[in-house]
């Protein structure tokens, strides 16, 4: 078995170790034969940096590194001057961003034995590009990785994020006017900010993000998994006491599902490499970055039910630092993906897989319930529902709510406790629909488990009798009868003063 290059982003090191490399040079070839200015958005740890690093070695003319790969005999190998900047590695926090960029430009200039005379970073950037072209006689290749890192690191601080954006806007402003000196300009990042901000002077970029033929430019296809990890799949099946087909199916549920065209889907490469490192189904990708600022964005509107969210294409063009759209941000950062496109070209977004869904639910529940062990309590809900033990079910809900400050109950009322219960049950793995629309009204929740259906109505500071009366009056159960399942009606009343279920009633029909 080849060495797994987990976390490795340097193409040279991967090839030197004879580590596993999934050939993506066919995409590099398409880009080289196409236009001159490109942008690609993909979530973190998805292979953007490795792809950009691969491009660097191609344009540096290091043909020997590519023996056996697609591109080896497809191009005339020559050496170009390369400006490669990785914003995830420059110290824009230790220095200010302007100084950090200036230091990076000087370092690149010194490598090519060029002295920069200009003082401002935009002018220095232009000077470096022109001098490299003049000195080598070849147009310059400019590769910018994680361009938005200086912005996304400060999304919780609108003022700082805006300042960072303005510095980057100034830095990139010279690119369009330097086209005579540029062979290729390729920019990667998590998000594409609105054209009126960072990209106002880069309107000639070809955005590969949603282009169908580039859907698999990063990530692993099913063929990649089955061909390059064949031996490891068998070993994983053996260690998990599963059949090979069961193992493949579970890996797909946990780590596949990412799509930008709604048709082709890829596996998260980081999670796959980590999985085969210890053959255990765990949360790998999500644990590398807690989305605290995302949850803060979701919190005001209590956007807890993110599955099958329909959005227009325009939502991805309005990504502005000072007016962030939570759903767009969740998509661009990888917490939601394209499930499919509607006949009117709208996007249906959903969690890509079990890893992301479970992890996001855990963070949401811990944040809403103000309890770090909320996920453990969710397991108690599983056992209670399996045993049809409604007493334990209610007791667990009360524990969940005990840490929530009283003022939240009073201010947010129904939307808040609906959110906590819905997330807890979703995390427990149950099928639950919240605020189900029916012809006669909107019921609060429907929970299905095996041969049982629970129809639940919540009240706040009223009574369980009133909740039960509404279920009967609206005849909520009618839509679920004749399915051969036991139907239970549950009326629950919360007390905002006690922060708990004050009373509940259940009937079977």
N, C-alpha and C positions, 0 to 999 in steps of 0.2 A: 504494500500500500504506500502511495506517495504521502509525503508530509502534508498535513493540513495547514494552509497559510492563514490561520485564524488571526484577524486583526491586521494582517500585513497589507500595506498599500503600495509598496515599492515593487514594481515589476522586475527590476534587476535582481532583487533579493529572492523573489519567488523562483525565478529561472535559475539562479545560482544554486539554490537548495534543491532543485528538481522537485519543488513542491507542486501540488495540484494547481493547475491553472485552466480555467474554463475559457476556451478561445473566443474572444469578443473582437478579434481583429477584422472580421468581416464588416463590422459597423465602422471601425476606423477607416477602412478602405472606402466605404460609401461616403463618409464625411470628406475624405481627401479628394474624392472625385466630384464632389458637389460644390457647395458655395464656400464662402470665406468666413462668415460670421455666424456662430452658433450659440445657443443656450440650452442647457438641460437641467431640469429640476427633478430631483429624486430625494426620498427621505434619507436621513443619516444612516450610516453603516449599510449602504446598499450597493456599494461598488463604484460610486462616482469617482472617487479619488484614484482607485486602481485604474479605471479606464483612462482618466486624464494622464496618469503617469505612464500608461502604455503609449498614448499618443506622443508623449515627450520623447520616449526612447525611439519611436519610429522616426520622428523628425530630426533626432540627433544622428540618425543613420546607423544605429546599432543593429545591423542586419543579423548578426550572429545570435542575438537573443531570441530571434523569431523563427528559428529553424523548426519545421514541423507544424507551424501555425499557418492559418489561411493566407495571411498577407505576404508571406515570405517571398514568393515568386510572382507577386501581382504588381509590384511597383518598381520604379527605378530608384534605388536607394541613393540618397544624397543627404548632406548635412546642412541643416538650417540653424540659424541663431534662435535660441528659445528663451523667452521670458516666462518663467514658471513661478507663480505666486500662490501659496496656500494660506488663505486667511485664517485657517484654524490653527496655524502654527506660528503666526507672527504675534508679537507681544503687544497687542493693542490695548491691553489692560494695564500692563506695567508702564508703558509710555502712553501718550495719547495716540489716536489712530493716525494722525498726520505724520507724527514722528516715526511711528512703526513702519508706515509705508515708505517713508524716505529712507530708512535704514535698509529696507529690503531692496529698493531700487539701487542704492549704492553698492550693496553686496553683489548684485547681479552684474552691475557695471564693472566692478573690480574683477570679477571672474573673466570678463571679456577684455580686460585691460583698457577700459574706457573711463575717462574722467568726466563726471557730470558737473557742469558749471551753473546750471539753473538752480533756483532756490525753492520754488513751489513745486509740490509733487506732480501736478498736472504737466507743468513745463518740463520737469525732469523726466517724466514718463515719455513725453514726445521726443525729447532729446535722446533718450536711450534708444528708442525705436529707430529714429533716423540714423544715429551713429552706428548701430548694429548693422543696418542695411548697407550703409556706406562702407563699413570696414570689411564685411564678409562678401558683399556682392549678392547676397541672397535676402529675399524678403523675410521678415521676422514672424515667428510663430509665438503667439501669446496665449498662454493657458492659465486661467484663473480658477482656482478651486475654492469652494465654500465662500464665494464672494459676499454672501449675506451674513456671515458669522458675526461681524462687528455690529450688525443691526439686531439679529435675533437674540444675541446675548443680553440685550437691553430692552426687550419688548415690554417688560414691566415698568420701565422708566421711559415714558413717551418723549420727554425732552431730550434725554441722552440718545435714544434711538434715532430721533430726527436729526440731531447733530451728526451722528455717525453716517446717516443716509446722505446728508448734504456733502460731507467730505468725499464719500464714494462717488457721488454724482459729479463732483468737480474732477476727481481722478479719471473717471471714464470719459469725460467730455471730449478728450482729444482723439479718441479712437477713430471716430468717423472721418475726421479730417486727415488722418494718417493712413488712409487706405492704400495709397501707392506703395507704402513700405511694409504692408502686412500680408503674409501668405495665409495665415489662419488665426482667427480669434475664437477661442472656445471658453465659455463661461459656465460654471456649474454652481448650484446652490440648492437649498431646500425650497426656496420660494422665489417667485417672480413678483417683485414689487411693481406698483402701478407705473404706467408709462410717464405720468406727470412727475415722478420722483426720480428714482435711480436711473431708469431706462429712457428718460426723455431724449437723451443724446445718443441712444443706442437703438434707434427704431429700425435699423437694418439687420437686426438679429433674426436668425431663423430659429424658432422655438421648437425643439424636438420633443418636448414633454408629452404632447398628446398625439404625436404622429404614429400611426399604427405600425409602420415598418421599424420603428425604433422602440416599440414597447419592451422588447427583451434586451435592450442595450445594457441594462444592469439587472441583476437578479438571475436566478437559475430556473430554467425550464424543466418540465417533467423529464424530457429526454436527458438533459444534463444530469439530473438526479439519478436516473436509472442506469445510465452508461458509466458515469465517472465515480459513482458511489456504490456500485453493484456489490462489491465485497463487504463494504461497511453496512449496507442494508441487511445483508444476511447475518452479520454479527449482531446488529442492533435487534433483529428479530429474535435471535437466540437469547440474548441477555435480558430481553423483556418478556420472554416466554410467549411469543406471539408468532403467528405465521408471517411469511414474507408479505403477503397481500394485506394482512391486518396492519403490519408495520407501515407499509406504503400509504395506506388509507389514513392512518393516524398522523403521520408526518404531514400529509396534505392538509388535514384539518387544522393542525397546529401552526404550520409555517408557510403554506401556500396562499394564494388568493389576491396578491397585489396586481392591479391592472390599471392601465391608463387609457385603454381603448374599449373596455367593457367586454372584451372577447378573449384575448390572450392573457394568461395569468402566470405569474412567476413566484418562486420561493424567495424568502429573505435569505441571502447568502450568509450573513453573519450568524443567524439562528441555526441554519443548517450545519455550518462548520462547528459551532458550539455543541449542537446536538450530537454529532458524530464524535465529538471529543470525549463525551462521557455516556452516550447512549441513554440519555434520560430526557423525558419530556418535561421541559421547564420553560419558564419565561426567561429568554436570553436577551432579545433585542430591547424589550421595553425597560428592563432593569438598568440599561446603560444611560437612561436619561429620564428623570421624573418630570412629567409635563405639568408642573405646578402652575405656570402662567396660563396654560391652556384651560385648566380647571377653573382658574379665576375668571377667565373670559366666559366660560360656560355658566358660571354660578349665578349671575344676575337674572338670567332668564330660565334657569333650571333646565338646561337642555340635556336631560339625562337619557332620553330615548333617541339614540343617534342612528339606529338601524333604518335602512330603506329611506334615507333622507333624499328628497328630490330637490335639485337646484338647477338654475339656468346656467349656461356656459359663461355668462357675464360675471358670475360670482368669482371666477378665477382671474378676471382682468381688473378687479377692484381691490387689490391687496395693497392697502396703504398703511404706513407705519402709524399714523395718527388716527386711523379708523379701521381697526382690525375686525374682520368678519370671522367668527369662531369656526364655522363649518369649513370655510376655505382654508383656514390655517390647519385644521385637523386633517384635511385631505393632503395638503402639501407636506405636512410633517409625517405622514404615513399612518395616522391613526384611523383614517377612513380611506377607502379606495373606490374605484369605479366598478360598480356591480354590473350595470349595463346602461345603454343609452335608450331613451324613449323614442317613439316615432317622430316626436317634435324636437329631437336632439337635446333634450334636457338630460342631466346626469342623475342616476340613482346611486347614491353613495352608501356604503356599509362598512362594517369592520372587515378587514381582510381575512382574519383567521381567529382561531381560538386563543392564541397567545395574546394578541392585541386586545381582543374583546374582554377576556378575563382580567387582564392587567388593568385596563382602563376602568372596568367596573370596580375593581378593588380600590383604585385611587379615588374614584368618585365617591364610593361609599365611605371610605375613611374620611374624606373631606366633608361630606354632608353630615355624617353622623358624629364627626369630631372624635372618632375613636380609631386608634392605630390597629386594633385587633378586630376591626369590623368584619374582615373576611372570615375569621374564625367563627364569629357569630352566624355568618351566612351558612356555614356548614351545619350549625345547629338547626337552622330552618329546613335544610335538606332532610335531616333525620325526622324532624317533626312532621313534615308533609308525608314522607314515606310511611310513617306509622299512623297517619291520620290523627295526630295528637295536636289538636288545636290549642289546648291549654299551654303546652310548651311553645308552640308557635307564637302565641300572644306574649308569653313571658320573654321570649327572645327579642321580639320587637320592642318591648319596653326597655330592655337592656340597651338596645341600639339607640333609643331616643334619650337615654338618661344623661348623656354628655352634651346634648345640644343646648346652647344657652336659651333661656326663656324668651329673650327679646326676639330671637329668630322665629320661634313659634308664633309669637303674637304678631310680628310684622309680616311674615311670609305666609302664614296660615296653611291652607290646604296644599298649595303647590310644593311646599317643602316636605311635609311628611309623605305625600304621594311619591316624591322623588326617592326618598330613603327606602321605602318599602319596595318600590319597583326595582331599584338597583340591587337590593339585597336578594330578591327572588331571582332576578336575572343571573346574578353571580352564582346563585345556588344551582343554576342549570335548568330552571323550570321555564316552560313556555308560559309567558305572561304578556297580556296586552293591557295597556293602560289607557284610560279614557276612551273606551270603545264606543264608536258612534253607532247608534241604532235609530230606526225610524221614530221610535217613541222617546228617545232621549239618549244621554251619554252615561254609561255606567263606568264606575271608577276602575275596576280591574277584573280580568278573567284569568284564572290560573288553571292550567291543565296538567294532570299527572296521571299516567297510565289510564285506568278506567274511571277516573274521577275528574269532575270539573267544579271549580270553586268560583262562584259569582260573588264579588265583594263590593260593598258600598261603604265608603268612609264618611264620617261626619266629624266635625270639630266643634266641641263645646255644645253639643246637642244631645242626641241619645241614640242608642243602638236600635231602639224600637223605630225611630224615625228613619234610620237607614234601611231597616228591614221592610218598612212600609213602602218606601220608594221602590225597592226591588220588586215587590208584589204589584204595586200600582202601575209601574211601567212594563211589567211582565218581561223583565230582562232575560229570564230563563228560556223563553220560547224559542230563541234562535239556536239553543243548544240541546233541545229535546230530540228524541227519535235518533240519537246517535249510539244508543246502547250503553251509555255511561251514567254513573251515579252523579247527580247534580246536587251540590250543596250551596245554600244561600247563606252568606255571612254578612251581618251588619256590625260595623265597628265604629265606636265613638271615642275620639281622642279628647283629652283635656289639655288645653294649652297651659293651664296653671300647674297641673301635676306632671306634665310632659310624659304622658303615658296613655295607654288604652284604659279608659275609665270603665267601659263595659263593652261586651260583645255578645252576639247571639248567633246561633247557627240552626238552620233547618235543612232537612233533606227532602227533595221532591222526587 
